[in-house]
Amino acid sequence: MGDERQRAYRRVGETAKCPACGVPMDPAAYRCPRCLIYFCFKCRRRVQQRDPQFQCMNQQCKQYGKMLCNACIIEVPVMGDRSWEVLVEEGKTLQTVPGNVIAWAFFIILGIGLGTGLYFGLPWWGGLVGGAVLGGILAGWLSSLTEYKQPVYRTVTENVEVGRSKCCIACRQAVQHL
């Protein structure tokens, strides 16, 4: 399409008579008193009951409250902000205790518990159970020392078309669907 030029808005056709039967009538009317048809205020095209019918809601417009057909309205884009998260930096594990260190610590505590139990005259299985409990507590504490860095996100906001609105062709303001 070429350049859109600003043109003066004007009504089409003979405005002082009915477009169907030709009877003289008020130029501001959009219904013939004789043949009882409805027609578009701007283009004077006949509007059936099943056709989409609109009227301008801008009180300063000449078409305010007048019937307009689907051809005499325009669709304008409705812009809005849409936001979404973009991953900037992934989360990662910074420091952790290696598994073999945890296993060696468990077995060392288990051995110390067994040796201490035998030294104090406990049965061998008592020292083994005590060492296993203390070794399990130590292993759980060592495995919880892992540090994790959370991922970093950045919010991106963009002005995009979120819908379309039907508007009056003369004033480019909203119309009401009848």
C-alpha positions as CSV (number, residue, x, y, z in Angstrom):
1,M,0.0,0.0,0.0
2,G,1.1,3.6,-0.6
3,D,1.3,6.5,1.7
4,E,-1.8,7.2,3.8
5,R,-2.9,10.7,3.2
6,Q,-5.1,12.6,5.6
7,R,-8.4,13.2,3.7
8,A,-11.4,15.1,4.9
9,Y,-14.0,12.8,6.1
10,R,-17.3,13.1,4.3
11,R,-20.5,11.2,3.9
12,V,-21.2,9.3,0.7
13,G,-24.3,9.5,-1.4
14,E,-27.5,11.6,-1.3
15,T,-28.1,12.4,2.4
16,A,-31.5,14.0,2.1
17,K,-33.4,11.0,0.7
18,C,-33.8,7.3,1.4
19,P,-31.2,5.2,-0.5
20,A,-33.8,2.5,-1.2
21,C,-37.1,4.3,-2.1
22,G,-35.9,7.9,-2.6
23,V,-38.4,9.5,-0.3
24,P,-37.2,12.9,1.1
25,M,-36.0,12.6,4.7
26,D,-33.9,14.2,7.4
27,P,-30.1,14.0,6.5
28,A,-29.3,12.9,10.0
29,A,-31.6,9.9,9.9
30,Y,-30.5,6.3,9.4
31,R,-34.0,4.7,9.1
32,C,-36.5,5.4,6.4
33,P,-40.0,6.3,7.7
34,R,-41.7,5.0,4.6
35,C,-40.0,1.7,3.7
36,L,-38.7,1.1,7.3
37,I,-35.2,0.0,6.3
38,Y,-32.1,0.7,8.3
39,F,-29.0,2.0,6.5
40,C,-25.5,3.1,7.4
41,F,-25.2,6.8,8.3
42,K,-21.9,7.2,6.5
43,C,-22.0,5.1,3.3
44,R,-25.9,4.8,3.1
45,R,-25.6,1.0,2.5
46,R,-28.6,-1.0,3.6
47,V,-28.0,-2.8,7.0
48,Q,-29.9,-6.0,7.6
49,Q,-30.8,-7.2,11.1
50,R,-28.2,-10.0,10.9
51,D,-25.4,-7.7,9.8
52,P,-23.0,-6.3,12.4
53,Q,-24.2,-2.9,13.5
54,F,-22.2,-0.3,15.4
55,Q,-22.5,3.2,16.7
56,C,-19.8,5.8,17.7
57,M,-19.5,6.4,21.5
58,N,-17.6,9.7,21.2
59,Q,-20.0,12.6,22.0
60,Q,-17.9,15.1,20.1
61,C,-18.1,13.1,16.8
62,K,-20.7,13.9,14.1
63,Q,-21.5,10.1,14.0
64,Y,-22.3,9.9,17.7
65,G,-25.2,7.6,18.2
66,K,-25.6,7.0,14.5
67,M,-25.7,3.5,13.0
68,L,-22.5,2.5,11.2
69,C,-22.0,-0.7,9.2
70,N,-19.0,-3.0,9.4
71,A,-17.4,-1.4,6.4
72,C,-17.4,2.1,8.0
73,I,-15.4,1.2,11.1
74,I,-11.7,0.5,11.3
75,E,-9.7,-1.8,13.5
76,V,-6.8,-0.2,15.4
77,P,-4.2,-2.2,17.3
78,V,-4.3,-2.1,21.1
79,M,-0.7,-2.0,22.5
80,G,0.3,-3.3,25.9
81,D,3.3,-4.4,27.8
82,R,4.2,-8.1,28.0
83,S,6.9,-9.2,30.5
84,W,8.8,-12.5,30.7
85,E,11.9,-13.8,32.5
86,V,15.2,-14.4,30.7
87,L,17.9,-16.6,32.2
88,V,21.0,-14.5,32.6
89,E,23.2,-16.8,34.7
90,E,22.5,-20.5,35.5
91,G,22.4,-21.7,39.1
92,K,25.4,-23.8,40.1
93,T,27.0,-25.6,43.0
94,L,29.8,-23.5,44.4
95,Q,31.3,-25.8,47.1
96,T,30.6,-29.3,48.2
97,V,32.2,-31.9,50.4
98,P,33.3,-34.9,48.2
99,G,31.6,-38.2,48.7
100,N,34.8,-40.1,49.5
101,V,35.6,-37.6,52.4
102,I,32.1,-38.2,53.9
103,A,32.6,-42.0,53.6
104,W,36.1,-41.8,55.2
105,A,34.8,-39.6,58.0
106,F,31.9,-42.1,58.7
107,F,34.3,-45.1,58.8
108,I,36.8,-43.3,61.1
109,I,34.0,-42.3,63.6
110,L,32.7,-45.9,63.4
111,G,36.2,-47.2,64.2
112,I,36.6,-44.7,67.1
113,G,33.2,-45.7,68.5
114,L,34.1,-49.4,68.3
115,G,37.4,-48.8,70.0
116,T,35.9,-46.6,72.7
117,G,33.2,-49.2,73.4
118,L,35.7,-52.0,73.8
119,Y,38.0,-49.8,76.0
120,F,35.1,-49.1,78.4
121,G,34.0,-52.7,78.5
122,L,30.9,-52.5,76.3
123,P,30.0,-55.4,74.0
124,W,31.5,-54.9,70.5
125,W,28.2,-54.4,68.9
126,G,27.4,-51.5,71.4
127,G,30.4,-49.6,70.3
128,L,29.6,-50.3,66.7
129,V,26.1,-49.0,67.0
130,G,27.3,-45.9,68.9
131,G,29.9,-45.2,66.2
132,A,27.4,-45.7,63.4
133,V,25.0,-43.2,65.0
134,L,27.7,-40.6,65.5
135,G,29.2,-41.3,62.0
136,G,25.7,-40.9,60.4
137,I,25.2,-37.6,62.2
138,L,28.7,-36.4,61.0
139,A,28.0,-37.6,57.4
140,G,24.7,-35.8,57.3
141,W,26.2,-32.6,58.5
142,L,29.1,-32.8,56.0
143,S,26.7,-33.4,53.1
144,S,24.6,-30.3,54.1
145,L,27.6,-28.0,53.7
146,T,27.0,-27.8,50.0
147,E,26.4,-24.2,48.8
148,Y,24.2,-23.6,45.8
149,K,24.1,-20.3,43.9
150,Q,20.5,-19.4,42.7
151,P,20.0,-18.7,39.0
152,V,19.7,-15.1,38.0
153,Y,16.8,-13.9,35.8
154,R,16.2,-10.6,34.1
155,T,12.7,-9.3,33.4
156,V,12.2,-8.2,29.8
157,T,9.2,-6.0,29.0
158,E,8.2,-5.3,25.5
159,N,5.4,-3.2,24.1
160,V,3.4,-5.5,21.7
161,E,0.0,-5.6,20.1
162,V,-2.3,-7.4,22.6
163,G,-5.5,-7.1,20.6
164,R,-7.5,-5.0,18.1
165,S,-10.3,-2.5,18.8
166,K,-13.0,-1.4,16.4
167,C,-13.2,2.4,16.0
168,C,-15.3,5.0,14.2
169,I,-13.8,5.9,10.8
170,A,-14.3,9.6,11.4
171,C,-12.9,10.1,14.9
172,R,-11.0,6.9,15.5
173,Q,-12.6,6.4,18.9
174,A,-14.4,3.3,20.2
175,V,-17.7,2.1,18.8
176,Q,-20.4,0.1,20.5
177,H,-21.7,-3.1,19.0
178,L,-25.5,-3.0,18.7
